Amino acid sequence: MSPARARANPSKLALPAASPESVGLCPQRTQRLMDVLQTEVERQRLPGAVALIARHGKLALFESLGALDPALGTPMTRDAIFRIYSMTKPIVSVAAMMLMEQGRLLLSDPVAKYLPEYAAQNVAGVADGSVQLRAVRQQATIQDLLRHTAGFTYEFMGSSVVQRQYAQARIGSRSRSNVDFSHVLAGLPLMFEPGSMWEYGRATDVLGRVIEVACGQTLGAYLQTQIFQPLGMIDTGFSVPEREHGRIAEPFARDPEGGLQMRMIDVREVPVMESGGGGLASTANDYARFLQFMLNRGELDGVRLLGPRTVDFMTADHLGEVPVNGGASRVLLPLGHGFGLGFAVRKERGVAPVPGSVGTYFWGGMAGTTFFVDPAEDLFACLMLQAPNQREYYRMLLRDLVYATLMD
């Protein structure tokens, strides 16, 4: 978030507003979404939220409720700044595809072409109670990074041998540079053979480092000049400037359901590592501009960053017959879905436990933020909140309530 851009008038960057009925939504059912969220606030299960629905390029709903900071009782505002964690991934994926369109990288390129430390990776296995390493049969590619088939994992998603090594190496530290992070991760074994399994993990952090090498800038600088400034995302960055600290949304001090409270990243501090997989802070309005850009197939307000066919390519399924690992990864990728280049993608109208059109794509962040884009309905919705342990419930709830509003 640069000082020059922070002085821009946010109202001039908002999508045009419209009544729900004018874009085919039921007003009463649209209000129901807010009523349900308000009930969650009153039950003290949700600190506060900003909800947004857009259709046909217009905002049919853009409202805030509850508390910005429950410890202080500060009311939530529509311009609140949220830690969006893994909603960073779609933005960084777009950055990589922009470089592909410029001929600066190929998706078939091995990661080691840009990051030589990945040239001799090993896969970990367990035999006779001991860990055994073997060299990978094929190197991970840029496409593997984008679709999470590069063999990486997350240390907090299980207790396998590899995940324990990630934790011991403090691989999630924000005090390690992107360069140092990449070298440390490259020295750890993979959980799976590249290309063999969908396992959600640190791949987009590695992709962020690839972008740095390919463009010759830091990831933050590249995102700022090539995506945030062109799209008018005036409040998005890897840290929040001091003058805007009063707009940062906070979770409850203790989990309302008694679970282990997740420690949130401190976006008031400038991190050494600019995490392509989960480091950004943003607002509902900024992210709505990004989602409208995606729904417009690569263009917003006359600014085109990607070609339409590239957006179609990104939001198609790229897994095919590649299986999804069980456990935490299976929870993140529901039945009836595949994964594209930075987004989960719906493949079937049924099967999944939430409604939606074939071709809908979505993702969310660990602190509770979530979005989905439905090109068939010319619709997207975004819910910003900081309730990490309740995130899966609110993701499902948003989908159910938004589709219930559609009347035409």
C-alpha positions as CSV (number, residue, x, y, z in Angstrom):
1,M,0.0,0.0,0.0
2,S,1.9,3.0,-1.2
3,P,1.3,6.5,0.3
4,A,0.4,8.0,-3.1
5,R,-2.3,5.4,-3.8
6,A,-3.7,5.5,-0.3
7,R,-4.8,9.1,-0.9
8,A,-7.0,8.0,-3.8
9,N,-10.7,8.4,-3.3
10,P,-12.1,4.9,-2.6
11,S,-15.6,5.9,-3.6
12,K,-14.4,6.5,-7.2
13,L,-13.0,3.0,-7.2
14,A,-16.2,1.2,-6.0
15,L,-18.2,-0.8,-8.5
16,P,-21.5,0.8,-9.3
17,A,-24.4,0.0,-7.0
18,A,-27.8,-1.4,-8.0
19,S,-30.9,-2.7,-6.2
20,P,-31.0,-6.4,-5.8
21,E,-34.2,-6.8,-8.0
22,S,-32.6,-4.9,-10.8
23,V,-29.9,-7.6,-11.2
24,G,-32.2,-10.5,-10.7
25,L,-31.9,-11.0,-6.9
26,C,-34.7,-11.2,-4.4
27,P,-34.5,-8.2,-2.0
28,Q,-35.9,-10.2,0.9
29,R,-33.6,-13.1,0.4
30,T,-30.6,-10.7,0.0
31,Q,-31.6,-9.1,3.3
32,R,-31.9,-12.6,4.8
33,L,-28.1,-13.1,4.3
34,M,-27.4,-10.1,6.5
35,D,-30.0,-11.2,9.0
36,V,-28.4,-14.6,9.4
37,L,-25.0,-13.0,9.8
38,Q,-26.4,-10.6,12.3
39,T,-27.7,-13.5,14.3
40,E,-24.2,-15.0,14.3
41,V,-22.9,-11.7,15.7
42,E,-25.5,-11.6,18.4
43,R,-24.7,-15.2,19.4
44,Q,-21.1,-13.9,19.7
45,R,-19.9,-16.6,17.3
46,L,-18.8,-14.0,14.7
47,P,-17.0,-10.8,15.6
48,G,-18.0,-8.9,12.5
49,A,-18.0,-9.1,8.7
50,V,-18.3,-7.3,5.4
51,A,-20.5,-9.1,2.8
52,L,-20.6,-8.3,-0.9
53,I,-22.6,-9.6,-3.8
54,A,-22.1,-8.4,-7.4
55,R,-24.0,-9.3,-10.5
56,H,-23.8,-7.9,-14.0
57,G,-21.0,-5.7,-12.9
58,K,-23.0,-4.0,-10.1
59,L,-23.0,-4.3,-6.3
60,A,-26.4,-5.6,-5.2
61,L,-25.1,-5.9,-1.6
62,F,-22.2,-4.3,0.2
63,E,-22.7,-4.1,3.9
64,S,-20.8,-4.4,7.2
65,L,-22.0,-5.6,10.6
66,G,-20.7,-6.5,14.0
67,A,-17.4,-5.3,15.4
68,L,-14.1,-4.3,13.7
69,D,-12.3,-5.0,16.9
70,P,-14.4,-7.0,19.4
71,A,-12.0,-6.1,22.3
72,L,-12.7,-2.4,21.8
73,G,-16.2,-2.6,20.5
74,T,-15.3,-0.7,17.4
75,P,-18.1,-1.0,14.8
76,M,-17.2,-2.9,11.6
77,T,-16.8,-0.6,8.5
78,R,-17.0,-1.4,4.8
79,D,-13.4,-0.3,4.3
80,A,-12.1,-2.6,7.0
81,I,-8.7,-4.3,6.2
82,F,-8.6,-8.1,6.6
83,R,-5.8,-10.6,6.6
84,I,-6.8,-12.6,3.5
85,Y,-4.2,-15.3,3.9
86,S,-4.7,-17.8,1.0
87,M,-6.8,-15.4,-1.0
88,T,-3.4,-14.1,-1.9
89,K,-2.9,-17.2,-4.1
90,P,-5.3,-16.2,-6.9
91,I,-3.6,-12.8,-7.2
92,V,-0.1,-14.3,-7.3
93,S,-1.3,-16.9,-9.8
94,V,-2.6,-14.0,-12.1
95,A,0.9,-12.4,-11.8
96,A,2.5,-15.6,-13.0
97,M,0.1,-15.9,-15.9
98,M,0.9,-12.3,-16.9
99,L,4.5,-13.3,-17.1
100,M,3.5,-16.4,-19.2
101,E,1.6,-14.1,-21.6
102,Q,4.8,-11.9,-21.9
103,G,6.9,-15.0,-22.9
104,R,8.9,-14.7,-19.7
105,L,8.1,-18.2,-18.4
106,L,6.4,-21.4,-19.7
107,L,4.1,-23.5,-17.5
108,S,6.0,-26.5,-18.7
109,D,9.3,-25.1,-17.4
110,P,10.8,-26.9,-14.4
111,V,10.9,-24.9,-11.3
112,A,14.7,-25.5,-11.2
113,K,15.1,-23.4,-14.3
114,Y,14.4,-20.3,-12.2
115,L,15.3,-21.7,-8.8
116,P,18.4,-24.1,-9.1
117,E,18.0,-25.1,-5.5
118,Y,15.1,-27.4,-6.6
119,A,17.2,-29.3,-9.2
120,A,17.8,-32.4,-6.9
121,Q,14.7,-32.9,-4.8
122,N,13.9,-36.0,-2.9
123,V,10.6,-37.6,-1.9
124,A,10.2,-39.0,1.6
125,G,8.8,-42.4,2.3
126,V,8.6,-44.6,5.3
127,A,9.7,-48.3,5.2
128,D,10.3,-50.6,8.2
129,G,9.6,-47.7,10.5
130,S,12.4,-45.5,9.1
131,V,12.3,-42.5,6.7
132,Q,13.7,-43.2,3.3
133,L,14.5,-40.6,0.6
134,R,14.5,-41.2,-3.1
135,A,15.2,-38.8,-6.0
136,V,12.1,-37.5,-7.8
137,R,11.3,-39.2,-11.1
138,Q,10.4,-35.9,-12.7
139,Q,11.0,-32.3,-11.6
140,A,8.1,-30.1,-10.6
141,T,6.9,-27.6,-13.2
142,I,5.4,-24.1,-12.9
143,Q,2.1,-25.7,-13.7
144,D,2.6,-28.0,-10.7
145,L,3.1,-25.0,-8.5
146,L,-0.1,-23.3,-9.8
147,R,-2.3,-26.4,-9.4
148,H,-0.7,-27.7,-6.1
149,T,0.7,-30.9,-7.6
150,A,4.4,-30.1,-6.9
151,G,4.7,-32.4,-3.9
152,F,4.8,-29.7,-1.2
153,T,2.5,-29.6,1.8
154,Y,1.6,-27.4,4.8
155,E,3.1,-28.1,8.2
156,F,-0.3,-27.4,10.0
157,M,-2.3,-29.8,7.9
158,G,-1.1,-33.1,9.4
159,S,1.7,-34.8,11.3
160,S,3.5,-36.8,8.5
161,V,7.3,-37.0,8.5
162,V,7.5,-34.2,6.0
163,Q,5.1,-31.9,7.8
164,R,7.0,-32.4,11.0
165,Q,10.2,-31.4,9.2
166,Y,8.5,-28.3,7.9
167,A,7.5,-27.4,11.4
168,Q,10.9,-28.0,12.8
169,A,12.4,-25.7,10.1
170,R,9.8,-23.0,11.0
171,I,9.0,-22.9,7.3
172,G,6.2,-20.4,7.9
173,S,8.4,-17.7,9.5
174,R,7.8,-14.2,8.2
175,S,11.3,-13.2,9.3
176,R,13.0,-15.1,6.5
177,S,13.5,-13.6,3.1
178,N,11.8,-15.1,0.0
179,V,15.3,-16.2,-1.1
180,D,16.1,-17.8,2.2
181,F,12.7,-19.4,2.4
182,S,13.1,-21.0,-1.0
183,H,16.5,-22.5,-0.1
184,V,15.3,-23.9,3.2
185,L,12.2,-25.5,1.6
186,A,14.3,-26.9,-1.3
187,G,16.4,-28.7,1.3
188,L,13.4,-30.5,2.8
189,P,11.9,-33.6,1.2
190,L,8.7,-33.6,-0.8
191,M,5.6,-35.3,0.5
192,F,4.6,-36.6,-3.0
193,E,6.2,-37.2,-6.4
194,P,5.6,-34.1,-8.5
195,G,2.5,-34.4,-10.6
196,S,1.1,-37.4,-8.8
197,M,-1.2,-36.0,-6.1
198,W,-3.1,-32.8,-5.2
199,E,-1.8,-31.7,-1.8
200,Y,-2.4,-28.2,-0.7
201,G,0.8,-26.6,0.4
202,R,3.7,-24.1,0.1
203,A,3.7,-24.2,-3.7
204,T,2.4,-20.6,-4.2
205,D,5.1,-19.3,-1.9
206,V,7.6,-20.9,-4.2
207,L,5.8,-19.4,-7.2
208,G,6.2,-16.0,-5.6
209,R,9.9,-16.5,-5.6
210,V,9.8,-17.7,-9.3
211,I,8.0,-14.5,-10.2
212,E,10.8,-12.5,-8.5
213,V,13.5,-14.2,-10.6
214,A,11.4,-13.9,-13.8
215,C,10.6,-10.2,-13.4
216,G,13.7,-8.9,-11.6
217,Q,11.6,-7.3,-8.8
218,T,10.5,-8.2,-5.3
219,L,7.1,-9.9,-5.3
220,G,5.5,-7.0,-3.5
221,A,6.9,-4.4,-6.0
222,Y,5.7,-6.5,-8.9
223,L,2.2,-7.0,-7.5
224,Q,2.0,-3.3,-6.7
225,T,3.0,-1.9,-10.1
226,Q,1.5,-4.6,-12.3
227,I,-1.8,-5.6,-10.5
228,F,-2.8,-3.4,-7.6
229,Q,-2.2,0.0,-9.2
230,P,-3.7,-0.9,-12.6
231,L,-6.8,-2.4,-10.9
232,G,-7.2,0.4,-8.3
233,M,-6.7,-1.9,-5.4
234,I,-5.6,0.9,-3.1
235,D,-5.6,-1.0,0.2
236,T,-3.9,-4.2,-0.7
237,G,-0.4,-5.1,0.4
238,F,1.9,-7.3,2.5
239,S,1.6,-4.8,5.4
240,V,-0.8,-2.0,6.5
241,P,0.7,1.5,6.9
242,E,0.5,3.0,10.4
243,R,-2.0,5.6,9.4
244,E,-4.5,2.8,8.5
245,H,-4.0,0.6,11.6
246,G,-7.4,1.7,12.9
247,R,-9.1,-0.1,10.0
248,I,-7.6,-3.6,10.7
249,A,-10.3,-6.1,11.6
250,E,-9.5,-8.4,14.5
251,P,-10.8,-11.8,15.7
252,F,-12.1,-12.6,19.2
253,A,-9.3,-12.9,21.8
254,R,-10.6,-16.4,22.5
255,D,-12.2,-18.9,20.2
256,P,-16.0,-18.7,20.9
257,E,-16.3,-22.4,20.7
258,G,-13.4,-23.2,22.9
259,G,-11.0,-24.4,20.3
260,L,-7.3,-23.6,20.1
261,Q,-7.0,-19.9,19.1
262,M,-5.1,-19.4,15.9
263,R,-2.3,-16.9,16.1
264,M,-2.9,-14.3,13.4
265,I,-0.1,-12.7,11.4
266,D,0.7,-9.1,12.4
267,V,0.1,-7.0,9.3
268,R,1.1,-3.9,11.2
269,E,4.7,-5.0,10.7
270,V,6.5,-5.1,7.4
271,P,7.4,-8.8,6.9
272,V,10.8,-9.9,5.6
273,M,9.1,-12.6,3.7
274,E,6.4,-11.6,1.2
275,S,4.4,-14.8,1.2
276,G,2.8,-15.5,-2.2
277,G,0.7,-18.1,-0.6
278,G,-0.8,-16.2,2.3
279,G,0.7,-12.8,3.2
280,L,-1.6,-10.1,1.8
281,A,-4.1,-7.8,3.6
282,S,-7.0,-6.3,1.7
283,T,-10.5,-4.9,1.8
284,A,-13.8,-6.2,0.4
285,N,-13.8,-3.4,-2.1
286,D,-10.3,-4.1,-3.4
287,Y,-10.9,-7.8,-3.7
288,A,-14.2,-7.1,-5.4
289,R,-12.3,-5.2,-8.1
290,F,-10.0,-8.2,-8.5
291,L,-13.0,-10.5,-8.8
292,Q,-14.8,-8.3,-11.3
293,F,-11.5,-8.2,-13.3
294,M,-11.6,-12.0,-13.3
295,L,-15.3,-12.2,-14.2
296,N,-14.6,-9.8,-17.1
297,R,-12.0,-12.3,-18.3
298,G,-8.9,-10.2,-17.6
299,E,-10.1,-6.6,-17.9
300,L,-11.5,-3.8,-15.6
301,D,-12.3,-0.2,-16.4
302,G,-10.5,-0.4,-19.7
303,V,-7.3,-1.9,-18.2
304,R,-6.5,-5.4,-19.5
305,L,-3.9,-7.5,-17.7
306,L,-4.8,-10.9,-19.1
307,G,-6.3,-12.2,-22.3
308,P,-9.8,-13.7,-22.1
309,R,-8.6,-17.2,-23.2
310,T,-5.9,-17.1,-20.5
311,V,-8.5,-16.5,-17.8
312,D,-10.6,-19.4,-19.2
313,F,-7.5,-21.6,-19.1
314,M,-6.8,-20.6,-15.5
315,T,-10.3,-21.4,-14.3
316,A,-10.6,-24.8,-16.0
317,D,-9.8,-28.0,-14.2
318,H,-6.1,-28.9,-14.4
319,L,-6.1,-32.0,-12.3
320,G,-7.8,-34.4,-14.7
321,E,-7.2,-37.9,-13.2
322,V,-4.7,-36.6,-10.5
323,P,-6.1,-37.8,-7.2
324,V,-6.7,-35.5,-4.2
325,N,-4.9,-36.5,-1.0
326,G,-7.2,-37.4,1.9
327,G,-7.5,-35.5,5.2
328,A,-7.2,-31.8,5.2
329,S,-6.7,-31.4,1.5
330,R,-9.9,-33.4,0.8
331,V,-11.8,-31.0,3.0
332,L,-10.5,-28.0,1.1
333,L,-11.5,-29.5,-2.3
334,P,-15.1,-30.8,-2.0
335,L,-16.4,-33.6,-4.2
336,G,-17.4,-32.4,-7.6
337,H,-14.5,-30.0,-7.8
338,G,-11.2,-29.9,-9.5
339,F,-8.4,-27.3,-9.3
340,G,-7.3,-24.8,-11.9
341,L,-4.3,-22.4,-11.8
342,G,-4.9,-20.7,-8.5
343,F,-8.6,-21.6,-7.9
344,A,-10.8,-24.5,-7.1
345,V,-13.2,-25.2,-10.0
346,R,-16.6,-26.8,-10.0
347,K,-16.9,-29.7,-12.4
348,E,-20.4,-30.9,-11.7
349,R,-23.7,-29.2,-10.9
350,G,-24.4,-31.8,-8.2
351,V,-22.2,-34.0,-5.9
352,A,-20.9,-31.0,-3.9
353,P,-22.6,-30.1,-0.6
354,V,-23.3,-26.5,-1.8
355,P,-25.2,-25.2,-4.8
356,G,-23.4,-23.7,-7.8
357,S,-22.9,-23.7,-11.6
358,V,-20.4,-25.8,-13.5
359,G,-17.4,-23.5,-14.0
360,T,-17.8,-21.6,-10.7
361,Y,-14.4,-21.0,-9.1
362,F,-13.5,-20.0,-5.6
363,W,-11.0,-20.0,-2.7
364,G,-10.7,-18.7,0.8
365,G,-8.2,-17.6,3.5
366,M,-7.3,-19.3,6.8
367,A,-8.7,-16.4,8.9
368,G,-12.2,-16.8,7.4
369,T,-12.3,-14.7,4.2
370,T,-13.9,-16.4,1.2
371,F,-15.2,-15.7,-2.3
372,F,-16.7,-17.4,-5.3
373,V,-17.2,-16.4,-9.0
374,D,-19.9,-17.9,-11.1
375,P,-19.5,-16.9,-14.8
376,A,-22.7,-18.7,-15.8
377,E,-24.7,-16.3,-13.6
378,D,-22.4,-13.3,-14.1
379,L,-22.1,-13.2,-10.4
380,F,-19.5,-13.1,-7.6
381,A,-19.7,-12.9,-3.8
382,C,-17.2,-12.2,-1.1
383,L,-17.3,-12.5,2.6
384,M,-14.6,-10.9,4.7
385,L,-14.3,-11.9,8.4
386,Q,-11.7,-12.9,10.9
387,A,-13.0,-16.0,12.5
388,P,-10.5,-18.7,11.7
389,N,-12.0,-21.7,13.5
390,Q,-15.4,-21.1,12.0
391,R,-14.3,-20.5,8.5
392,E,-15.6,-23.7,6.9
393,Y,-19.1,-23.1,8.2
394,Y,-19.3,-19.5,6.9
395,R,-17.9,-20.5,3.5
396,M,-20.7,-23.0,3.1
397,L,-23.3,-20.6,4.5
398,L,-22.3,-17.9,2.1
399,R,-22.8,-20.1,-0.9
400,D,-26.2,-21.4,0.3
401,L,-27.6,-17.9,1.1
402,V,-26.3,-16.2,-2.1
403,Y,-27.7,-18.8,-4.5
404,A,-31.0,-18.6,-2.6
405,T,-31.2,-14.9,-3.7
406,L,-31.2,-15.7,-7.5
407,M,-34.6,-15.3,-9.0
408,D,-34.2,-15.0,-12.8
